Amino acid sequence: MNEVVIYTDGACKGNPGPGGWGALLRSVDGSEKELCGGELGTTNNRMEMLAVIEALSALKRPCKVVLHVDSQYVLKGITEWLAGWKAKGWKTAAKQPVKNVDLWQRLDALVANAGHTIDWRWVKGHAGDPGNERADGLANLGVEKALAQRRA
């Protein structure tokens, strides 16, 4: 299996507001790929999730992935809360509908069906980690892309 290190981040100017996502994919051979995009009316949590979804979707074959996120929402959602949400018909412990269920379902299917082995890791955001800082820059570039579409 190919080994890939991924850093993802999301950004939002206002919450909700224009947002962006960014991902840095680094192969063990040293090659890198940068991805980013954005949406006009979104939230920070949606952009954090979309960064992970887009990064994993960019992998062409099953990989051994070390995935760094600075979002506790994404990390806890995928590693702790997801099984309970599914068991309760996509409801929270408080019996409320899960927010961002469309993205959680996409991420769940991607993780379950793509064949990747994923080591989920949390990294403190805005703390000088080079991979996280690059992902943050890409997420902000995604915001700019979304704003440019509005102006076009």
N, C-alpha and C positions, 0 to 999 in steps of 0.2 A: 504494500500500500504506500502510495505517496504520502509524505508528511508535509503538512501545511500549517503555518501559524497565521492566525487571523486576528486583527484588531478591528472592532466596529465602534461606531458612535453615532448618535443622533443629536440634532440641534433644532431649536425652535425659537423664532423671534416673536415672542408672545406665545402664550400657551392656552388656547389654540392660536395659531397664526401660521405664517409661512415657515416651513421646516425643511430640513435636509438630513440626509443620511450619508455616511461614508464608511468605507471598508478598505483595509490594507491586507492583502493576501501575500504571504511570503513563503516560498517553497524552500525546502532544505538546501536546494542547489543555489540559493541566493537570488533567484528571479522573483520579481515583485509585480503585483498588479494592483492598481488603485481603481476603486469604483465609487461613484457618488451619484446622487439624484435628489430630487426634492418635490414637495407638493405645497400648494398655497394654503389650504385650510386644513391644518393637521395639529397633532400634539407631539410633544417630546417623546412620550412613550411609544407612539406609533413609529416615529422615526428611528428610535433605538431598535425596535423589532424589525423594521424593514431593512435596516443595515445588516442584521444577522441573516435574514431570509435571502437577501440579494447576494451576500457573500457566499453562503452555502450553495445557492443556485448556480453560482459561477463555476463551481467545481464540476469538471466534466466526467469524473469517475470517482468511485468511493475512495476516500482519503482518511488518513489518521490526522485529525484536526485538533490543534490547541487553540481554543477560541476565547479571546479576551474581550470582556464587556465591562463598561463602567456603570452599567445600569443594574441596580439590585432588582428592579421590576422584572427585567428579562431573565436574570440569573435565577431568582427565586421562582418565577413563573414556570420556567422550563424544568428546573430541578426539584421543586417542592410542591407547587400548587397544581400543575397541569393534570396529574392523575386524578386528584379530587374533583377538579372542575369537570373532567370528562365523565367520571362516575356519577356526578350529580346533574348530568345533562347540560353542561356548560353554565352552571350556576355557582356562585360563590358560597362560602359557608353561611353567609347571611341570606342565602336564597335569592340573591340578585343576579341578573344576567352578567356574565363575564364581560368586562370592557375589552374592546379590540378583539372580539372572538374571531373575526374573519382572519386576522393575522395570526392569532394563536393556533387556529386550525391549519393554516398554511405551514407554519413553523413545525407543528406537530407532525404533519404528513411528511415534510421534508426530512426531519430527523429520523422518523420511523422507516422511510422507504428509500432513502438515497444511499444507504450502505456505509455511511461515514461512522467512524469511531470518534466521538467528540469529548474532549476534556474541557469542560466549561470552567473558566477562571475569571474571577473578578479582579479588576485593576482600578485603583483610585483615579478618578478623572481629574484633569488639570493639576497633576502632581509631578509632571516632568517625565513620565514614561514615554520614550520616543515613539513607540507604536501607537499608543493612545493619542498622543499629540497629533500625529499624522492623520489618524482617523477623525479626530476633532476638526482639523483643517479641511478635510474632505467633506465632512458634514456641513461645515459652513459654506463651502463651495456649492454644495447641493442647494442650500438656501438661496444663494445668489442665482443659481440656474432657475429656480422656481420663480424668483422675483423678475428675472429677465423675460420669462415666458409671459408673465402678466403684462409687462411693458410692451411686448411685441404685438 
